[in-house]
Amino acid sequence: MLVSEAVAARRSIRRFTDAPVPNDTIRDLLERAARAPSGGNLQPWRIYVLGDGAMARFRSFIAERPATTGEYEIYPPKLWEPHRSNRFTNGEQLYATIGIERDDKPARLRQFAQNHDFFGAPAALFCFIDRRLGPPQWSDLGMFLQTFMLLAQEEGVDTCAQEYWSIHHESVREFVGAPDDELLFCGMALGHADPDAAVNTFVSDRMPLDEWATFVT
């Protein structure tokens, strides 16, 4: 698979089959993803993998754990344009794909709650970072995670990055044994997309190039 093909094929999967993803496969993907760019070669990512029996234990552990205040804001308050419209349209299109009406709040909440089960994925990872590191190192996390997701796509493994888990950072830290000086950035569901799930047909829009790129002359 070409890189361009992996970029085009990758999407956030929101319903997985129960087909397993072996730990050896995840280990190989992580080792290769570590070639992602990293300023000063700090390599700030700290990864905790849930596979095999750990996933079932985590599901039981987290089932009744309440959410807490996140350690960072996922979105700035009072989003401005065009970001506000982009986010709103994305949500409307996603719910329309699975037949949830705009005013059906209970159904929307049930769909959102699927995050808590990793959308049924058989494996997952959590990405942490040392609290003392700053925005450049957070950028490194994004490049690492994108590299991992594209390599996973090449390997036939589907993914869904989930900042959702930031509101369960205390419980996640307790379960994986992460030290207090590490901050949970996100989780990521790993598995194989359910080909019969309508939600997996959703492909988010992107703004036209001329609205966000300026070629300086």
Short mmCIF file of the C-alpha atoms (twelve columns), coordinates in Angstrom:
data_MODEL
# 
_entry.id   MODEL 
# 
loop_
_atom_site.group_PDB 
_atom_site.id 
_atom_site.type_symbol 
_atom_site.label_atom_id 
_atom_site.label_alt_id 
_atom_site.label_comp_id 
_atom_site.label_asym_id 
_atom_site.label_seq_id 
_atom_site.Cartn_x 
_atom_site.Cartn_y 
_atom_site.Cartn_z 
_atom_site.pdbx_PDB_model_num 
ATOM 1   C CA . MET A 1   0.000   0.000   0.000  1 
ATOM 2   C CA . LEU A 2   1.334   3.440   -0.936 1 
ATOM 3   C CA . VAL A 3   1.387   6.195   1.695  1 
ATOM 4   C CA . SER A 4   -1.153  8.110   -0.405 1 
ATOM 5   C CA . GLU A 5   -3.467  5.088   -0.324 1 
ATOM 6   C CA . ALA A 6   -3.156  4.741   3.448  1 
ATOM 7   C CA . VAL A 7   -3.958  8.440   3.910  1 
ATOM 8   C CA . ALA A 8   -7.040  8.128   1.707  1 
ATOM 9   C CA . ALA A 9   -8.232  4.913   3.364  1 
ATOM 10  C CA . ARG A 10  -7.721  5.891   7.003  1 
ATOM 11  C CA . ARG A 11  -10.791 7.028   8.872  1 
ATOM 12  C CA . SER A 12  -12.095 7.005   12.438 1 
ATOM 13  C CA . ILE A 13  -13.818 3.645   12.845 1 
ATOM 14  C CA . ARG A 14  -16.783 3.602   15.223 1 
ATOM 15  C CA . ARG A 15  -17.787 -0.057  15.115 1 
ATOM 16  C CA . PHE A 16  -15.284 -2.919  15.217 1 
ATOM 17  C CA . THR A 17  -15.540 -6.681  14.836 1 
ATOM 18  C CA . ASP A 18  -14.210 -8.933  17.595 1 
ATOM 19  C CA . ALA A 19  -11.360 -10.225 15.408 1 
ATOM 20  C CA . PRO A 20  -8.234  -9.936  17.584 1 
ATOM 21  C CA . VAL A 21  -5.150  -7.811  16.980 1 
ATOM 22  C CA . PRO A 22  -2.128  -9.733  18.318 1 
ATOM 23  C CA . ASN A 23  0.204   -7.975  20.720 1 
ATOM 24  C CA . ASP A 24  3.095   -8.812  18.374 1 
ATOM 25  C CA . THR A 25  1.385   -6.830  15.608 1 
ATOM 26  C CA . ILE A 26  0.874   -3.825  17.885 1 
ATOM 27  C CA . ARG A 27  4.482   -4.044  19.084 1 
ATOM 28  C CA . ASP A 28  5.751   -4.048  15.503 1 
ATOM 29  C CA . LEU A 29  3.578   -1.056  14.567 1 
ATOM 30  C CA . LEU A 30  4.764   0.910   17.608 1 
ATOM 31  C CA . GLU A 31  8.418   0.205   16.885 1 
ATOM 32  C CA . ARG A 32  8.064   1.413   13.303 1 
ATOM 33  C CA . ALA A 33  5.931   4.425   14.287 1 
ATOM 34  C CA . ALA A 34  8.732   5.577   16.587 1 
ATOM 35  C CA . ARG A 35  10.521  6.767   13.433 1 
ATOM 36  C CA . ALA A 36  8.053   9.676   13.395 1 
ATOM 37  C CA . PRO A 37  9.586   13.179  13.542 1 
ATOM 38  C CA . SER A 38  10.538  14.348  17.025 1 
ATOM 39  C CA . GLY A 39  12.098  17.735  17.762 1 
ATOM 40  C CA . GLY A 40  15.497  17.221  19.371 1 
ATOM 41  C CA . ASN A 41  14.725  13.490  19.282 1 
ATOM 42  C CA . LEU A 42  12.961  13.800  22.656 1 
ATOM 43  C CA . GLN A 43  10.502  11.015  21.718 1 
ATOM 44  C CA . PRO A 44  7.958   12.223  24.303 1 
ATOM 45  C CA . TRP A 45  5.288   9.571   23.728 1 
ATOM 46  C CA . ARG A 46  4.598   7.071   26.508 1 
ATOM 47  C CA . ILE A 47  2.315   4.266   25.346 1 
ATOM 48  C CA . TYR A 48  0.305   1.738   27.347 1 
ATOM 49  C CA . VAL A 49  -1.264  -1.094  25.347 1 
ATOM 50  C CA . LEU A 50  -4.437  -2.987  26.208 1 
ATOM 51  C CA . GLY A 51  -4.530  -6.282  24.377 1 
ATOM 52  C CA . ASP A 52  -5.554  -9.866  24.948 1 
ATOM 53  C CA . GLY A 53  -6.934  -10.241 28.488 1 
ATOM 54  C CA . ALA A 54  -6.157  -6.668  29.549 1 
ATOM 55  C CA . MET A 55  -8.963  -5.264  27.401 1 
ATOM 56  C CA . ALA A 56  -11.644 -7.373  29.103 1 
ATOM 57  C CA . ARG A 57  -10.280 -6.456  32.531 1 
ATOM 58  C CA . PHE A 58  -10.274 -2.765  31.652 1 
ATOM 59  C CA . ARG A 59  -13.869 -2.888  30.425 1 
ATOM 60  C CA . SER A 60  -14.956 -4.349  33.761 1 
ATOM 61  C CA . PHE A 61  -12.802 -1.864  35.666 1 
ATOM 62  C CA . ILE A 62  -14.015 1.258   33.852 1 
ATOM 63  C CA . ALA A 63  -17.694 0.309   33.570 1 
ATOM 64  C CA . GLU A 64  -18.887 2.160   36.668 1 
ATOM 65  C CA . ARG A 65  -16.091 4.713   36.973 1 
ATOM 66  C CA . PRO A 66  -17.403 8.297   36.677 1 
ATOM 67  C CA . ALA A 67  -15.909 10.889  34.362 1 
ATOM 68  C CA . THR A 68  -13.874 13.714  35.873 1 
ATOM 69  C CA . THR A 69  -12.741 17.111  34.695 1 
ATOM 70  C CA . GLY A 70  -10.311 16.676  31.836 1 
ATOM 71  C CA . GLU A 71  -6.710  17.704  32.287 1 
ATOM 72  C CA . TYR A 72  -6.943  19.914  29.200 1 
ATOM 73  C CA . GLU A 73  -9.692  21.442  27.053 1 
ATOM 74  C CA . ILE A 74  -10.400 19.296  24.012 1 
ATOM 75  C CA . TYR A 75  -11.871 22.313  22.216 1 
ATOM 76  C CA . PRO A 76  -11.501 25.998  23.071 1 
ATOM 77  C CA . PRO A 77  -14.625 27.502  24.635 1 
ATOM 78  C CA . LYS A 78  -16.872 29.447  22.262 1 
ATOM 79  C CA . LEU A 79  -15.358 28.131  19.044 1 
ATOM 80  C CA . TRP A 80  -15.117 30.689  16.245 1 
ATOM 81  C CA . GLU A 81  -15.493 30.326  12.491 1 
ATOM 82  C CA . PRO A 82  -14.716 28.333  10.484 1 
ATOM 83  C CA . HIS A 83  -13.942 25.818  13.253 1 
ATOM 84  C CA . ARG A 84  -17.380 26.075  14.849 1 
ATOM 85  C CA . SER A 85  -19.182 25.261  11.604 1 
ATOM 86  C CA . ASN A 86  -16.720 22.489  10.760 1 
ATOM 87  C CA . ARG A 87  -17.380 20.772  14.078 1 
ATOM 88  C CA . PHE A 88  -21.166 21.270  13.866 1 
ATOM 89  C CA . THR A 89  -21.376 19.952  10.303 1 
ATOM 90  C CA . ASN A 90  -19.212 16.963  11.150 1 
ATOM 91  C CA . GLY A 91  -21.552 15.957  13.959 1 
ATOM 92  C CA . GLU A 92  -24.676 16.436  11.854 1 
ATOM 93  C CA . GLN A 93  -23.277 14.362  9.005  1 
ATOM 94  C CA . LEU A 94  -22.106 11.582  11.326 1 
ATOM 95  C CA . TYR A 95  -25.484 11.219  13.025 1 
ATOM 96  C CA . ALA A 96  -27.319 11.415  9.693  1 
ATOM 97  C CA . THR A 97  -25.224 8.472   8.481  1 
ATOM 98  C CA . ILE A 98  -26.725 6.279   11.211 1 
ATOM 99  C CA . GLY A 99  -30.220 7.732   11.042 1 
ATOM 100 C CA . ILE A 100 -30.192 9.773   14.258 1 
ATOM 101 C CA . GLU A 101 -32.305 12.919  14.033 1 
ATOM 102 C CA . ARG A 102 -30.954 16.242  15.216 1 
ATOM 103 C CA . ASP A 103 -33.437 16.501  18.097 1 
ATOM 104 C CA . ASP A 104 -33.005 12.883  19.264 1 
ATOM 105 C CA . LYS A 105 -30.674 13.675  22.142 1 
ATOM 106 C CA . PRO A 106 -30.962 10.257  23.873 1 
ATOM 107 C CA . ALA A 107 -29.844 8.481   20.690 1 
ATOM 108 C CA . ARG A 108 -26.954 10.899  20.255 1 
ATOM 109 C CA . LEU A 109 -25.842 10.305  23.819 1 
ATOM 110 C CA . ARG A 110 -26.021 6.530   23.320 1 
ATOM 111 C CA . GLN A 111 -23.806 6.815   20.258 1 
ATOM 112 C CA . PHE A 112 -21.343 9.065   22.096 1 
ATOM 113 C CA . ALA A 113 -21.272 6.558   24.964 1 
ATOM 114 C CA . GLN A 114 -19.827 3.978   22.565 1 
ATOM 115 C CA . ASN A 115 -16.510 5.756   23.137 1 
ATOM 116 C CA . HIS A 116 -16.511 4.180   26.596 1 
ATOM 117 C CA . ASP A 117 -16.349 0.714   25.013 1 
ATOM 118 C CA . PHE A 118 -13.753 1.647   22.380 1 
ATOM 119 C CA . PHE A 119 -16.578 1.084   19.858 1 
ATOM 120 C CA . GLY A 120 -16.227 -2.638  20.481 1 
ATOM 121 C CA . ALA A 121 -12.541 -2.796  19.528 1 
ATOM 122 C CA . PRO A 122 -10.558 -5.831  20.727 1 
ATOM 123 C CA . ALA A 123 -7.446  -3.802  21.583 1 
ATOM 124 C CA . ALA A 124 -6.441  -0.252  22.416 1 
ATOM 125 C CA . LEU A 125 -3.607  1.980   23.501 1 
ATOM 126 C CA . PHE A 126 -3.268  5.056   25.697 1 
ATOM 127 C CA . CYS A 127 -0.826  7.840   24.882 1 
ATOM 128 C CA . PHE A 128 0.667   9.815   27.782 1 
ATOM 129 C CA . ILE A 129 3.225   12.636  27.944 1 
ATOM 130 C CA . ASP A 130 5.392   14.046  30.713 1 
ATOM 131 C CA . ARG A 131 3.565   17.045  32.215 1 
ATOM 132 C CA . ARG A 132 6.693   19.214  32.075 1 
ATOM 133 C CA . LEU A 133 6.847   19.092  28.283 1 
ATOM 134 C CA . GLY A 134 5.267   21.787  26.121 1 
ATOM 135 C CA . PRO A 135 3.389   22.423  22.862 1 
ATOM 136 C CA . PRO A 136 6.263   21.347  20.559 1 
ATOM 137 C CA . GLN A 137 6.296   17.934  22.222 1 
ATOM 138 C CA . TRP A 138 2.497   17.684  21.964 1 
ATOM 139 C CA . SER A 139 3.002   18.238  18.238 1 
ATOM 140 C CA . ASP A 140 5.395   15.292  18.280 1 
ATOM 141 C CA . LEU A 141 2.619   13.149  19.765 1 
ATOM 142 C CA . GLY A 142 0.373   14.027  16.842 1 
ATOM 143 C CA . MET A 143 3.031   13.052  14.326 1 
ATOM 144 C CA . PHE A 144 3.709   9.797   16.168 1 
ATOM 145 C CA . LEU A 145 0.022   8.887   16.348 1 
ATOM 146 C CA . GLN A 146 -0.569  9.728   12.679 1 
ATOM 147 C CA . THR A 147 2.429   7.624   11.685 1 
ATOM 148 C CA . PHE A 148 1.098   4.751   13.777 1 
ATOM 149 C CA . MET A 149 -2.383  5.004   12.223 1 
ATOM 150 C CA . LEU A 150 -1.043  5.005   8.666  1 
ATOM 151 C CA . LEU A 151 1.197   2.014   9.364  1 
ATOM 152 C CA . ALA A 152 -1.775  0.264   10.960 1 
ATOM 153 C CA . GLN A 153 -3.852  0.952   7.840  1 
ATOM 154 C CA . GLU A 154 -1.118  -0.608  5.724  1 
ATOM 155 C CA . GLU A 155 -1.177  -3.635  8.046  1 
ATOM 156 C CA . GLY A 156 -4.959  -3.984  7.745  1 
ATOM 157 C CA . VAL A 157 -5.639  -2.693  11.254 1 
ATOM 158 C CA . ASP A 158 -8.250  0.043   11.680 1 
ATOM 159 C CA . THR A 159 -8.142  2.755   14.338 1 
ATOM 160 C CA . CYS A 160 -10.023 5.509   16.101 1 
ATOM 161 C CA . ALA A 161 -8.114  8.147   18.071 1 
ATOM 162 C CA . GLN A 162 -10.094 9.158   21.176 1 
ATOM 163 C CA . GLU A 163 -9.452  12.320  23.164 1 
ATOM 164 C CA . TYR A 164 -12.609 11.187  24.997 1 
ATOM 165 C CA . TRP A 165 -10.443 9.299   27.485 1 
ATOM 166 C CA . SER A 166 -8.992  12.542  28.867 1 
ATOM 167 C CA . ILE A 167 -12.119 12.849  31.049 1 
ATOM 168 C CA . HIS A 168 -11.295 9.464   32.584 1 
ATOM 169 C CA . HIS A 169 -7.617  10.192  33.123 1 
ATOM 170 C CA . GLU A 170 -7.611  9.243   36.810 1 
ATOM 171 C CA . SER A 171 -9.125  5.814   36.211 1 
ATOM 172 C CA . VAL A 172 -6.951  5.107   33.163 1 
ATOM 173 C CA . ARG A 173 -3.803  6.102   35.047 1 
ATOM 174 C CA . GLU A 174 -4.740  3.830   37.930 1 
ATOM 175 C CA . PHE A 175 -5.401  0.851   35.667 1 
ATOM 176 C CA . VAL A 176 -2.266  1.087   33.498 1 
ATOM 177 C CA . GLY A 177 0.017   2.129   36.360 1 
ATOM 178 C CA . ALA A 178 1.148   5.412   34.805 1 
ATOM 179 C CA . PRO A 179 2.996   7.740   37.217 1 
ATOM 180 C CA . ASP A 180 1.412   11.026  38.317 1 
ATOM 181 C CA . ASP A 181 3.916   13.067  36.309 1 
ATOM 182 C CA . GLU A 182 2.489   11.662  33.062 1 
ATOM 183 C CA . LEU A 183 -0.584  13.297  31.520 1 
ATOM 184 C CA . LEU A 184 -3.060  11.277  29.451 1 
ATOM 185 C CA . PHE A 185 -3.394  12.786  25.980 1 
ATOM 186 C CA . CYS A 186 -5.669  10.257  24.283 1 
ATOM 187 C CA . GLY A 187 -6.676  6.672   23.772 1 
ATOM 188 C CA . MET A 188 -6.888  4.796   20.492 1 
ATOM 189 C CA . ALA A 189 -9.156  1.898   19.565 1 
ATOM 190 C CA . LEU A 190 -7.495  -0.823  17.459 1 
ATOM 191 C CA . GLY A 191 -9.174  -3.565  15.475 1 
ATOM 192 C CA . HIS A 192 -10.982 -4.367  12.251 1 
ATOM 193 C CA . ALA A 193 -13.869 -2.301  10.945 1 
ATOM 194 C CA . ASP A 194 -17.281 -3.934  10.886 1 
ATOM 195 C CA . PRO A 195 -18.111 -3.871  7.158  1 
ATOM 196 C CA . ASP A 196 -21.846 -3.956  7.868  1 
ATOM 197 C CA . ALA A 197 -21.930 -0.946  10.208 1 
ATOM 198 C CA . ALA A 198 -23.371 2.157   8.568  1 
ATOM 199 C CA . VAL A 199 -21.378 4.403   10.885 1 
ATOM 200 C CA . ASN A 200 -18.179 3.178   9.243  1 
ATOM 201 C CA . THR A 201 -19.252 4.588   5.876  1 
ATOM 202 C CA . PHE A 202 -18.951 8.123   7.213  1 
ATOM 203 C CA . VAL A 203 -16.122 10.167  5.728  1 
ATOM 204 C CA . SER A 204 -15.694 13.668  7.122  1 
ATOM 205 C CA . ASP A 205 -15.399 16.664  4.805  1 
ATOM 206 C CA . ARG A 206 -12.322 18.814  4.382  1 
ATOM 207 C CA . MET A 207 -12.252 22.523  3.617  1 
ATOM 208 C CA . PRO A 208 -11.222 23.581  0.092  1 
ATOM 209 C CA . LEU A 209 -7.490  24.198  -0.155 1 
ATOM 210 C CA . ASP A 210 -7.850  27.872  -1.032 1 
ATOM 211 C CA . GLU A 211 -9.668  28.536  2.253  1 
ATOM 212 C CA . TRP A 212 -6.688  27.577  4.390  1 
ATOM 213 C CA . ALA A 213 -3.551  27.658  2.226  1 
ATOM 214 C CA . THR A 214 -1.860  30.803  0.951  1 
ATOM 215 C CA . PHE A 215 0.771   30.605  -1.758 1 
ATOM 216 C CA . VAL A 216 2.912   33.669  -1.126 1 
ATOM 217 C CA . THR A 217 4.167   35.402  -4.272 1 
# 
